[in-house]
């Protein structure tokens, strides 16, 4: 039996003005440590405002077609607009990684204390792991999602000892995509990403664990010093000969020390 387990919810929302919200809710167990983590990022065109805590109360409620995240400063509600997609990303003798994208497209309403409300397209997923992050056979991770009125796309790319290259487009699964910071190309489609705004960048020790030096001593160097950069951008989806759609993209790159 693994001594480690993580259940992490991620959700986001972007409105027509480009205001964006990202919310987190996670439960972590490792040996004798039991933690509940909550956090969010709010971006309204100026500098992003963010809050992270291992102490603040955070709750998440999930139904068949809805999700609600609440904490002291923020509340986010999502109503499903598309069916879920799921993938067992890794399973070996040391543990597993399961990705459940339960809300690949949703109608979202977000309220953050002292900020303008966000009403727009939303997204939510749950990652379940019994494999400790410092044992991941990955050197670099790219992840992202694109949402518009007509389309929804999610992608995952791992490079390293174990590789993954997955794209879900309107619920259909594709492999072997060309994925970078500026585009995602698969089958006969191409998503170009432009006007990236940085939402968060730095090591986990300077973002998630900022101000928690006593807690950091329990986690390995490779976890604390992994580098994450997260962006909000605009996307243009095209098929041969024409641009067919446009929307917003949230995507990230993580590298391990």
N, C-alpha and C positions, 0 to 999 in steps of 0.2 A: 504493500500500500504506500502510495506517495505521501511524503510529509508536507507537500506543497499543494495548494489549490487556489485558483483565482477565478472569480466570476466578475467580469467587467462589462458594464453597459456603457455604450457610447451612443449619443444622439446629437443631432444638429438641426438647424433651421436657418434658412436664408430668405429674406423678403425681396420684393421687386426693387427696392432702393439699395440692395446690397448689404443691408445690416445682417449680421450673422451671429449665431449662438451655437456653442458646443458645450454639451454637458456630459459629465462622467459620474458613474456610481459603481463602486467596486468593493468586493469583499475578498480579503486575502487571509489565507491561513498558511503559516510556515512554522513547523515545530510547535513551540508554545505561543507564538505570536498570533493574535487575532486582530485584524484591522478592518475598518470600514473607511473607504476613501471617497470623498466627493469633491467635485470641482467644476468650474465652468469658465468659458472664454466668451466675452461679448465684444463684437467689433462693429462700430457704426461709421467707419470711414476715417476716423482718427486713430489714435493709438488703441490697441486692444486692451480691454480691462479683463483681468482674470483673478480668480480666487480658488485656492486649493486648501483642503483641510483633511486631516485624519481625526479631527475631534468634533466638527460640526455635525449636527444631525442631518441625515439625508435619507429620503425614502423614495422607492420606486414601485409603482403599481402597474401591472401588465394584464390586459385582457385579450380576447380574441382579435379585436380590431383597434385597440387603443392602448396608449402608454402614458403614464404621468410621472414626472420627476419633480420632487419638491425638496428645497432646502431653505435655509434661513433667508437667502437673498434672491432666490430665483424659483420660478415654477414653469414647467414646460409640459404641454399636452400634445400628443400626436394621435391622429386618426388614420388608420391604414388606407392607402389608395392602390395597393398592389399586393400580390401574394408573396410569401416568404421564400427565401432561398437559403440552403444550408449546405455546409461542406465540412467533412472531417479532414482537416488540413494535415494532421500528423498523428500517428499512433505507433508507439514502439514499446519496448519493455520498460522504459523509464516514465512513460506517461502519454498524454494526448493533448491535442489542441483542436477544439471544435469551434467553428464559426457559424453562428445562427443569425442571418440577416433577416430579422422578423418584420422590419418595416423598411424595405428598399425604397419606397416612396410613400409619403404621408402628407396630410394636411396638418400644419403645425401652428400652435399659438404659444408664444413665450413672453413671460413678464419677468423683468429683472429690476430690482429696487433702484429707483433713480434714473432708469434708462427708458427709452422708447420701446414699446411693445413690438414684437416681431410676429408677423402673420405671413406665412408663405409655405414653400415646399420643405418637408422635413424627412429625416432619415434616422433609423435606429438599428443597432446590432448588439448582440451579446457574444462575448468571447469567453469560453470556458477552457481552463488549462489545469492539468495536473503535472505538467512538465515545467520545472522552474525556469524563469527567463534566462538565467545565467548558464543553462544547459541547452539553449536553443541552437540548432544546427544552421544558423542564419547569420550572414554577415551584413546584409542590407535588406531592408523592407521598404517597399513602396505600396501605398494604399491610397485609394481615392474613391470619390463618388461624384456623379454628375446628375443633376435633376433639372427638368424643364416641365412644361405642361404636357408634352407629348412623350417624353422618354426618360428612362432612368438607367444608369450604368454604375456598376461597382467593379473595382479591380483590386487584385492582390498580386504582388510580385515579390518572391523571395529569391535572393542570390546567396550562394554559399554551399556548404556540403549537401544540404537539401534544398531543392529549387521548386518553386511553385510559380505558375503564370496563369492566372484565371481572370476572366472578364464575364460578368453577367450583364446582358443587355436586354431590357424589358423581360427579364426572367429567363432568357436563353443563355446557356453556358457556352463559352468559347475558351480555347486554350491557345498558347503560342502567340500571344499578342506582343506588339512592340510598345513598351511602356517606358516613359521617361517623365521628367519634370514638365515638359512642354506639350506632350501629346500621348494619346493612346490609340494605336491602330490595330484593328482586328477584322477578320473576314473582309468585307468590302467597305467597312466604315473607318472613319478617322475622326477622333476628337482632338481638336487643337485647344490648348490652354494658354491664355494670355492674361495680362494685367494682374499678375499675382501680387497679393498683399500678404505679408507675413503675419500670421496670427500668433505664433509662438516658436521660439528657437532657443536651443541650448541643451545642456546635459540634464538628465533627470535630477541630479543633485541641485541644480539651480532653478528648476521649475517645480516639479511635483514635490520634491523633498526640501524645498527652500525653507530655511529656518528650523529644520528638524534634525539637528546634528546628532542628538542622542539616538534617534531612530535609524539614521543612516548607518550607524556602526554595525547593524545586523545584516546589511545587504552587501553583496560582493561588489568589488570595484567595477566589473564589467556592466553591471546593471546601472549603477549610479552615474557612470560616465558615458553611457550610450547617448548619442546625439540625435535629437529630434527636431525637425523643422516642419511646420504645418502652415499651409497657405490657403487663402481664399482667392479664386480666380474666376474668370469668365471662360465659358466653353463654347466652341462652335463645332457642331456635329455635321459631318459631310459624308456623302456616298459619291461614287464616281460622277464627276461633272457638276455637282451642285452642293451648296450648303443647305441642309435640310432642317436644322434646329439650332437653338441657342439656349443657354442656361448658365447656372452657376456651378462651380466646381470647388470642393474642399478636398485637399489631398496632402499627403505627408511623406517624408522620407526619414527612416530611422537607421542609424548605423551603430554597430556595437563596438565598444573599445577593445 
